[in-house]
Amino acid sequence: MRTLRAFTAAGAAALLATAGTATAAPSPPPAPTAQLTDAQVDTAVRRLDATVAEMMRRTGVPGLSVAVVHDDKVVYLKGFGLRRVGDPATVNPDTVFQVASLSKPISSTVAAGALKDPADFDRHTELPGFALKDPWVTSHVTTADLLSHRSGLPDHAGDLLEDLGYDQAYILDHLRLAPLSPFRASYAYTNFGFTAGAEAIARSRGATWQKLSADTLFKPAGMTHTSTEFQAFVDAPDHAATHVKNADGTWSPRFVRDPDAQAPAGGVSSTARDMSRWLRLQLSGGTLDGKRIIPADTLARTHLPEIVSQPPASPTGRTGFYGLGWNVGYDDAGRLRLSHSGAFELGANTAVTMLPLEKLGIVVLTNGAPVGLPDAVAADFFDTAEHGKATTDWLALTGALYAQINAEGRSPTDYARPPAGAKPAGEDSAYTGTYENPYYGKATVAATSEGKLTLSLGPEPMVFPLTHYDGDTFSFETAGENAVGRTGVFFSPSDRTVRIEYLDADHLGTFTGG
């Protein structure tokens, strides 16, 4: 506001001083221009082999695949490392990876092809079984609101339901119970809000999301090894297993991540070769090999800022925005920078970055849980293109950011260490029984023959052994994509309720017994 007031006052004074005289209209600042030469890009490309090798050595991530596109040409396409630890098969440009949330800009490309008119993004979203807590918001929410995470849904709303085994229909139906922050005035990243927006487009065309994606983008663009269905990934003979890091620093393929419930937001699997075709399409305004695949105007709409996602951290910092499936930013030269990362804690990490003005983009796919590797490779590449060399240790920076993210949501209580003088638990009968929750469904507490208690959650259900902590407080080890270590279970025998700590971030985690 200070800058705006100063400008207004100065402008008024100038108008008064020149009253009655002709003045030229002020000129807008010049548009940014391309600055990178072919030689600069070539330097960055030549560095990639060494960069990838060194970063893989530092992290231990088993496998990685990279594609770089410049001026509508694939200038780098290569695989590194192993598809699966313990198996000699190596990664190549046609190895299929789960791309996690890099699915979002791919899905917004599908949306741009399906909608045809940019104004269609601003039409009300109608999807059977989907509603938000506020009826007015439900009646006004649009595709753009959902694809840009500005619907008011809480951060990652519905993800814990997916972890417990609920399907897409159940999750979308139960989002109506989630509390809302101010509509279109707040940003919160929500896989299932995004999924609702995409699924509504598919339903309106009488198609599944996979069929719409294939017919609109994958087949026309020749992305022959790309799918939104988990089974297609599993069935691909040349696919990269997901890996997590062990305590001793080694990596193991210990988990399987089935993201079908949030297919538009996180369910795409693809190869570096297919992704290079998608990069070419993006950087050419929707055309590929001389053929129009996606309308230029609807594709351009996906690249526009829709909501502030990252306010500047300092007076000299830059604001980050989210568009339709894209992180949208502008660099010091005023150039548009589009990016997105993907991360499965159960074993995948990916990244894409593009400078459309330079017609330059890179995509990095890995088969290891997020430690910052793909983001660092991409950042190092663009840094080298700009400056001839990396100006910082990008892996140290991105690794620290992911470590910070991974620490979020963990309980401040160390349940592995009961307090001195901990009170004994009550009789098993004080806790056992069935409890109901409108959002999370049924919870069952049962006593085992060994004298232990278990907690069962979800439709299957999932069974968690309970460990006593203090009095009526127990704990269990969380599991799944959003696991946060040990979490508290707080019984209140007098009113037959139980509150589960990690399910209660949005005050939805209290279950009531009969």
Secondary structure, DSSP 8 states (H G I E B T S, - for coil): -HHHHHHHHHHHHHHHHTTTS----------------HHHHHHHHHHHHHHHHHHHHHH---EEEEEEEETTEEEEEEEEEBSSTTS--B--TT-BEE-GGGHHHHHHHHHHHHH-SGGGGGSB---TT---SSHHHHHH-BHHHHHTT-S---TTTTHHHHHTT--HHHHHHHGGGS----TTT-----HHHHHHHHHHHHHHTT--HHHHHIIIIITTTT-TT-BS-HHHHHH-SSB---BEE-TTS-EE-------GGGHHHH--EE-HHHHHHHHHHHHTTTEETTEE-S-HHHHHHHTS--EEEE--SSTT---EEE-SSSEEEE-TT--EEEEEEEEETTTEEEEEEEEGGGTEEEEEEESB--SSHHHHHHHHHHHHHHHSS-SS-HHHHHHHHHHHHHHTT--SS-TTS--TT------GGGT-EEEEETTTEEEEEEE-TTS-EEEEETTTTEEEE-EEEETTEEEEE--STT--SEEEEEEETTTTEEEEGGG-TTS--EEEE-
